[in-house]
Amino acid sequence: MSKTNKVEWNTIFTVSSILYTISGLFIAVVALKGFMIPNSFLDGGVTAISILVNKVFHIHISILLIVFNIPFLIIGYHKLGKTFIVQSLIAILIMATLMFFVNVPTVTNDKVLIAVFGGFLMGLGIGLVIRGGAVIDGLEIIAHYTTKRVAFTTSEIIMLFNSLVILGAAIEFGLETAMYSILVYYTAMKTSDYVVDGFEEFTALHIISKEHELIKSLIVNDFSKAITVYKGERGFLPGSFNIKHDVDIIMTVVTRLEIHRLKHEVSMIDNDAFFFVQSIKEVKGGIIKQSGLKT
């Protein structure tokens, strides 16, 4: 085995990725067999198509999960890399095996509980598998591939696909089941977002102020946060367009729990300070975590 292949397999079979993936798969199986499948509730994507076809043609869902996902994995092989596709293939095969052999009793017959807790568990399972470096639903792959060729965003493609699935559920199982399936999908989506992106959602806070030196000191020394400074100009106001001043634009990364207090403290220094905030999907490196906060 070459050195490159050893690196790739070591990347796949790390302890953390295995734990995330196996945990996510077991939770997803509980969601499907204990909540969703017995009541014909769908969650979107390839899994939803598999449930729909299973109910109509009575083909075992394990077979459908593999058959429907394989084409997407083939498409994604050249687009997303060998390691990711191999991890996803392994995850899908394990999930199909668990769906075939593991018996999970129906947890409840209450439709609201099924929609909420089924969606939550499914989203938790999907999120953990993604944290492990794989996917168990090929829709994300095909959406990424198709967006390069048509004038639609990935989100629009996924929404169109899932709308057709929900329409199929409405025709086959009735409007009420389709409406509950929308609730399942929304709950699963939001839960997986929290698991993947983290409950401590990071935000980029930009501050423009004439008191930029004091604000730099406040953020770094009092809040123990790292900063990045852009050189800019302030002014250019209506009625005084030709008046401008050099200014440091201060950027720092904070959590949503920190942002209110930081903005309050900055306003105490300069009540006219200008803020703008941008959501961040992922941060890595640098000083992100707060090491200490003076009171």
TISEKOL-288492 format. One line per 3 residues: number of its first residue (from 1); for each residue x, y, z of C-alpha. Coordinates in Angstrom, 3 decimals, padded with zeros to 6 digits. Last residue first. Layout:
N
NUM	X,Y,Z  ...
This chain:
295
295	-015.796,041.690,034.995  -012.827,040.356,033.125  -013.439,037.525,030.727
292	-011.072,034.607,030.193  -009.852,032.292,027.511  -012.671,032.984,025.036
289	-012.456,030.488,022.241  -011.503,031.721,018.810  -007.793,032.514,018.910
286	-006.400,031.577,015.512  -007.323,028.401,013.694  -010.679,027.289,012.330
283	-014.053,028.941,011.960  -017.155,027.586,010.238  -020.547,028.757,009.011
280	-020.064,032.398,009.969  -022.933,034.883,010.181  -022.093,038.509,009.421
277	-022.675,041.513,011.665  -022.389,045.232,011.064  -021.760,047.802,013.708
274	-021.304,051.596,013.539  -020.171,053.406,016.668  -022.267,056.482,017.507
271	-022.530,055.693,021.231  -018.753,055.506,021.413  -017.154,054.155,024.586
268	-020.379,052.976,026.252  -021.532,051.773,022.833  -018.520,049.445,022.725
265	-019.547,047.941,026.072  -023.107,047.355,024.858  -021.927,045.798,021.589
262	-019.682,043.448,023.535  -022.505,042.495,025.897  -024.871,041.683,023.044
259	-022.305,039.734,020.979  -021.161,037.339,023.640  -023.961,034.749,023.588
256	-024.154,034.876,019.782  -020.537,033.795,019.717  -017.731,036.171,018.782
253	-015.277,036.662,015.919  -013.642,040.086,015.776  -013.343,042.745,013.083
250	-012.183,046.319,013.642  -012.280,048.849,010.830  -009.491,051.341,011.559
247	-010.312,054.865,010.396  -008.962,057.585,008.146  -011.316,060.525,007.899
244	-013.576,061.905,005.187  -015.337,065.140,004.296  -016.042,065.511,000.570
241	-019.546,064.025,000.829  -020.720,066.517,003.410  -024.415,066.956,002.537
238	-025.050,063.200,002.530  -022.171,061.551,004.409  -018.866,060.523,002.828
235	-017.353,059.988,006.283  -015.200,057.036,007.219  -012.101,055.739,005.488
232	-010.464,052.338,005.738  -007.605,050.258,007.097  -008.749,046.787,008.162
229	-007.970,045.475,011.621  -008.311,041.854,012.735  -009.085,041.130,016.367
226	-008.478,038.378,018.917  -010.767,038.214,021.927  -009.799,038.330,025.599
223	-012.919,040.382,026.432  -011.218,043.001,028.579  -007.763,043.130,026.990
220	-008.450,042.324,023.314  -011.958,043.710,022.862  -011.557,046.733,025.131
217	-008.097,047.614,023.814  -009.328,047.575,020.230  -012.313,049.695,021.266
214	-010.054,052.297,022.857  -007.958,052.510,019.684  -011.032,052.656,017.447
211	-012.556,055.682,019.108  -013.600,057.221,015.786  -015.673,054.100,015.262
208	-016.304,051.339,012.752  -017.001,047.915,014.255  -017.310,044.598,012.444
205	-018.687,041.557,014.285  -018.149,038.168,012.645  -020.509,035.658,014.230
202	-019.944,032.163,015.565  -022.726,029.763,016.473  -022.046,028.033,019.771
199	-024.631,025.296,019.250  -022.319,023.772,016.694  -022.251,023.991,012.888
196	-022.778,020.271,012.259  -024.998,019.438,015.247  -026.958,022.678,015.043
193	-027.490,022.300,011.287  -028.547,018.663,011.790  -031.207,019.797,014.268
190	-032.520,022.522,011.953  -032.837,020.114,009.020  -034.407,017.311,011.053
187	-037.023,019.640,012.535  -037.847,021.109,009.112  -038.095,017.680,007.491
184	-040.311,016.236,010.222  -042.587,019.303,010.104  -042.870,018.955,006.322
181	-043.662,015.269,006.849  -046.534,016.275,009.139  -048.010,018.245,006.253
178	-047.588,015.283,003.892  -049.277,012.985,006.404  -052.246,015.369,006.614
175	-052.501,015.702,002.828  -052.936,011.987,002.200  -050.683,008.951,002.001
172	-050.123,008.451,-001.745  -050.992,011.839,-003.242  -049.730,013.872,-000.291
169	-046.560,011.774,-000.086  -045.905,012.370,-003.785  -046.322,016.105,-003.236
166	-043.884,015.858,-000.320  -041.349,014.204,-002.652  -041.880,016.845,-005.341
163	-041.361,019.581,-002.751  -038.244,017.760,-001.555  -036.657,017.930,-004.995
160	-037.591,021.585,-005.506  -036.277,022.544,-002.049  -033.023,020.658,-002.645
157	-032.537,022.405,-005.983  -033.348,025.800,-004.486  -030.902,025.273,-001.625
154	-028.131,024.266,-004.053  -028.707,027.438,-006.066  -030.453,027.393,-009.434
151	-029.360,028.556,-012.890  -028.385,025.110,-014.102  -025.082,023.381,-014.784
148	-022.875,024.101,-011.782  -025.896,023.798,-009.455  -026.351,020.222,-010.680
145	-023.229,018.798,-009.021  -023.814,020.433,-005.627  -027.465,019.357,-005.696
142	-026.427,015.825,-006.699  -024.107,015.589,-003.702  -026.548,017.039,-001.181
139	-029.205,014.608,-002.425  -026.978,011.590,-001.805  -028.250,010.985,001.727
136	-026.195,009.066,004.282  -023.347,011.574,004.343  -019.729,011.265,005.460
133	-016.976,012.977,007.453  -017.793,011.944,011.023  -019.373,015.345,011.656
130	-021.613,014.527,008.682  -022.607,011.270,010.392  -023.331,013.184,013.595
127	-025.529,015.668,011.732  -027.525,012.951,009.968  -028.183,011.159,013.258
124	-029.194,014.338,015.068  -031.445,015.330,012.169  -033.122,011.926,012.234
121	-033.498,012.081,016.005  -035.072,015.543,015.877  -037.347,014.677,012.955
118	-038.622,011.555,014.686  -038.990,013.523,017.913  -041.050,016.300,016.338
115	-043.011,014.403,013.676  -043.583,011.304,015.810  -044.602,013.383,018.809
112	-047.066,015.313,016.658  -048.460,012.122,015.124  -049.028,010.307,018.410
109	-048.584,006.608,017.637  -045.505,006.193,019.811  -042.236,004.249,020.024
106	-042.775,001.695,017.265  -040.434,-001.177,018.069  -036.888,-001.178,016.654
103	-035.603,-004.443,015.151  -032.058,-004.262,013.819  -031.267,-006.635,010.924
100	-032.358,-004.925,007.714  -032.174,-001.271,008.803  -028.815,-001.990,010.425
97	-027.503,-003.419,007.162  -028.790,-000.434,005.185  -027.119,001.898,007.701
94	-023.833,000.024,007.419  -023.970,000.197,003.617  -024.800,003.921,003.703
91	-021.952,004.682,006.119  -019.446,002.680,004.057  -020.512,004.485,000.883
88	-020.263,007.854,002.640  -016.754,007.146,003.903  -015.693,005.999,000.422
85	-017.241,009.132,-001.125  -015.486,011.479,001.299  -012.101,009.801,000.836
82	-012.321,009.666,-002.958  -012.964,013.349,-003.554  -015.917,015.703,-003.866
79	-016.334,016.168,-007.616  -014.917,013.021,-009.207  -016.625,010.629,-006.798
76	-019.721,012.829,-006.481  -021.398,011.432,-009.590  -020.700,007.869,-008.484
73	-021.968,008.667,-004.996  -025.172,010.093,-006.459  -025.718,006.972,-008.539
70	-025.173,004.764,-005.431  -027.689,006.574,-003.218  -030.918,005.330,-004.788
67	-029.830,001.677,-004.966  -028.320,001.605,-001.468  -031.236,003.206,000.354
64	-033.678,001.195,-001.774  -032.164,-002.146,-000.810  -032.339,-001.316,002.899
61	-035.915,-000.032,002.416  -037.199,-003.465,001.513  -039.357,-003.275,-001.615
58	-043.068,-003.042,-000.766  -043.964,-001.228,-004.037  -045.902,001.775,-002.654
55	-044.698,001.879,000.955  -041.081,001.106,000.092  -041.167,003.601,-002.795
52	-042.211,006.392,-000.400  -039.729,005.367,002.308  -036.879,005.270,-000.220
49	-037.862,008.638,-001.693  -037.829,010.098,001.820  -034.377,008.671,002.508
46	-033.118,010.076,-000.799  -033.987,013.602,000.255  -036.774,014.739,002.551
43	-037.937,013.716,006.022  -040.908,011.479,005.272  -043.658,010.148,007.558
40	-045.294,006.872,006.491  -046.450,006.114,010.074  -044.487,002.900,010.619
37	-041.591,004.432,008.599  -041.175,007.576,010.689  -041.022,006.807,014.404
34	-039.258,003.661,015.604  -037.935,002.384,012.289  -036.718,005.693,010.846
31	-035.757,007.564,014.004  -034.171,004.479,015.576  -032.205,003.887,012.350
28	-031.031,007.516,012.367  -029.828,007.166,015.973  -027.881,004.004,015.117
25	-026.319,005.683,012.081  -025.332,008.825,013.980  -023.608,006.866,016.732
22	-021.715,004.784,014.153  -020.640,007.878,012.211  -019.576,010.027,015.150
19	-017.685,007.164,016.799  -015.957,006.167,013.555  -015.015,009.763,012.734
16	-013.621,010.306,016.243  -011.531,007.138,016.225  -010.026,007.853,012.817
13	-010.757,005.406,010.037  -011.240,007.620,007.004  -008.191,009.850,007.402
10	-006.023,006.827,008.166  -007.363,005.264,004.965  -006.327,008.335,002.949
7	-002.889,008.586,004.595  -002.220,004.921,003.910  -003.293,005.394,000.303
4	-000.787,008.219,-000.121  002.035,006.193,001.443  001.423,003.394,-000.996
1	000.000,000.000,000.000
